[in-house]
Amino acid sequence: MTTTLITGANRSLGLETTRRLIEAGHTVYAGMRDPATGDAARELGAHVVALDVTDETSVDAAMADLPRLDVLVNNAGVLGFTGDIDDLDTAAMRRTFDTNVFGLVRVTQAALSLLRRSANPVIVNVASGVGWPRLLTTSGTDEFHVPAVPYAASKAAVITATVQYAKSLPEMRVNASDPGYTGTDFNGHRGHQTVTEGTDATVALARIGRDGPTGEFHNRLGRIEY
């Protein structure tokens, strides 16, 4: 049985990833800041775990609750500051990075000892095409018109961190996924993809074997090329 931890699993992409991986036979631990919001995950059969990725004590306590770990899905994220560029400051950048980047590192570092005991350790970092410069600069893409500096910068950092983790952990499969423009709370449900389509890449990467790709960035159609 594959044991999987998903952060930010109480709603939207995290909850759908939980549903699909349970359906695929995984034992899923659904991490969320407030377990009181986890009824939907419980109904799916997940084990709800209190996990705030911005709090190292919370992260350590969550890891102590896991009997084992084969797959880590770093899904928790915030949109952060979206106001006028003249109002952007370092505090706004820091708040976004604390969840999207530093939170990913906190959880990953805390999970390494458990993952190293697995016969097939896998890490999936949920990034975004908004962090991919080619998509940000190509007119006609969904990403081109996104103005948010902190979110885009944080997701670029997630993609780069994924590549570096993959190089540093050759015994593991470490990849990043792009949900695409999916209708979630992030965008007022304006995205043109369903949450199922938005989790296709994450679910596929969470299920790869030891001979699967590593250090790559995938959307639902496959690898995103440079």
VOSE-993834 format. One line per 5 residues: number of its first residue (from 1); for each residue x negated, y, z of C-alpha. Coordinates in pm, whole numbers. Example, Ala and Ser with C-alpha at 12.3 -4.5 7.8 and 13.67 -1.06 7.14 Angstrom:
1> -1230,-450,780 | -1367,-106,714
This chain:
1> 0,0,0 | -130,344,-96 | -112,604,180 | -76,962,62 | -77,1300,235
6> 95,1591,59 | 65,1943,198 | 353,2189,160 | 588,1897,110 | 912,2036,248
11> 1046,2187,-76 | 1006,2245,-449 | 701,2081,-610 | 579,1926,-286 | 913,1764,-213
16> 950,1634,-568 | 596,1493,-557 | 692,1323,-232 | 1001,1170,-392 | 819,1044,-698
21> 523,894,-514 | 750,716,-266 | 938,581,-567 | 602,464,-705 | 537,268,-387
26> 322,510,-186 | 360,558,188 | 385,937,201 | 301,1166,490 | 473,1496,415
31> 278,1782,569 | 457,2108,648 | 417,2399,888 | 754,2342,1054 | 871,1979,1082
36> 1223,2111,1147 | 1238,2191,775 | 1156,1833,680 | 1499,1668,669 | 1491,1633,290
41> 1152,1461,305 | 1272,1232,584 | 1574,1133,378 | 1338,1025,102 | 1153,801,348
46> 849,1020,412 | 673,1053,746 | 688,1422,834 | 370,1568,982 | 320,1915,1129
51> 46,2068,917 | -38,2435,875 | -327,2457,629 | -429,2797,770 | -483,2651,1119
56> -781,2421,1171 | -637,2280,1495 | -316,2190,1315 | -509,2027,1032 | -720,1819,1270
61> -412,1707,1464 | -237,1602,1143 | -536,1392,1035 | -540,1223,1375 | -182,1108,1309
66> -275,925,988 | -351,553,1011 | -542,568,681 | -559,784,369 | -600,695,3
71> -461,1000,-177 | -467,1366,-74 | -247,1611,-263 | -338,1970,-177 | -8,2126,-281
76> 49,2402,-21 | 27,2747,-170 | 160,3101,-153 | 222,3356,-426 | 96,3641,-211
81> 75,4004,-312 | 255,4100,-634 | 281,4476,-590 | 126,4768,-776 | -246,4731,-840
86> -314,5060,-656 | -180,4901,-338 | -396,4588,-355 | -653,4555,-78 | -888,4293,57
91> -643,4196,331 | -390,4089,67 | -657,3889,-114 | -762,3726,212 | -406,3620,301
96> -360,3449,-35 | -700,3282,-28 | -650,3165,330 | -372,2933,216 | -457,2858,-146
101> -834,2817,-120 | -954,2808,241 | -655,2592,335 | -746,2345,62 | -1101,2329,194
106> -986,2290,556 | -765,1996,470 | -1010,1833,231 | -1301,1853,473 | -1089,1710,753
111> -969,1428,527 | -1306,1315,394 | -1381,1062,666 | -1046,890,609 | -1076,902,231
116> -1422,745,243 | -1267,432,398 | -1033,388,103 | -1104,150,-183 | -965,407,-427
121> -987,760,-282 | -814,1031,-484 | -776,1406,-438 | -536,1618,-642 | -550,1995,-607
126> -242,2174,-736 | -375,2472,-927 | -211,2677,-1204 | -269,2779,-1562 | -271,3132,-1420
131> -618,3047,-1292 | -743,2950,-1640 | -892,3252,-1826 | -813,3120,-2173 | -443,3100,-2090
136> -444,3436,-1911 | -591,3607,-2215 | -393,3433,-2490 | -88,3626,-2603 | 224,3411,-2616
141> 137,3183,-2323 | 347,3177,-2007 | 42,3293,-1815 | -43,3600,-2026 | 209,3835,-1864
146> 137,3737,-1501 | -11,4046,-1329 | -84,3907,-980 | -454,3940,-899 | -475,3742,-571
151> -277,3441,-694 | -461,3413,-1025 | -799,3453,-859 | -714,3196,-592 | -607,2937,-849
156> -923,2997,-1051 | -1112,2924,-729 | -911,2603,-681 | -1005,2481,-1029 | -1373,2559,-975
161> -1372,2403,-628 | -1220,2091,-782 | -1506,2059,-1030 | -1764,2104,-756 | -1595,1857,-521
166> -1585,1603,-802 | -1958,1644,-862 | -2030,1616,-489 | -1802,1314,-435 | -1872,1076,-725
171> -1712,787,-535 | -1377,969,-544 | -1148,1089,-823 | -1097,1464,-774 | -882,1658,-1020
176> -664,1967,-1047 | -310,1982,-1183 | -117,2261,-1353 | 257,2246,-1284 | 328,2495,-1564
181> 609,2749,-1557 | 845,2553,-1336 | 1164,2682,-1180 | 1084,2714,-807 | 1120,2964,-524
186> 791,3118,-643 | 954,3266,-951 | 1317,3291,-847 | 1381,2967,-1038 | 1318,3143,-1369
191> 1068,2883,-1491 | 1175,2683,-1796 | 1052,2347,-1661 | 1227,2127,-1407 | 1049,2033,-1085
196> 1015,1682,-1223 | 832,1814,-1530 | 631,2041,-1302 | 505,1744,-1101 | 421,1518,-1396
201> 50,1602,-1391 | 18,1583,-1012 | 192,1246,-993 | -12,1103,-1282 | -340,1216,-1124
206> -235,1083,-782 | -192,737,-935 | -522,701,-1121 | -763,417,-1055 | -1135,417,-988
211> -1202,437,-1362 | -983,746,-1401 | -1097,1099,-1481 | -1261,1325,-1229 | -1344,1694,-1225
216> -1070,1767,-1480 | -773,2005,-1506 | -451,1851,-1637 | -100,1961,-1722 | 188,1730,-1806
221> 52,1679,-2158 | -295,1576,-2045 | -633,1743,-2003 | -647,2120,-2047 | -945,2189,-2269
226> -1179,2483,-2234
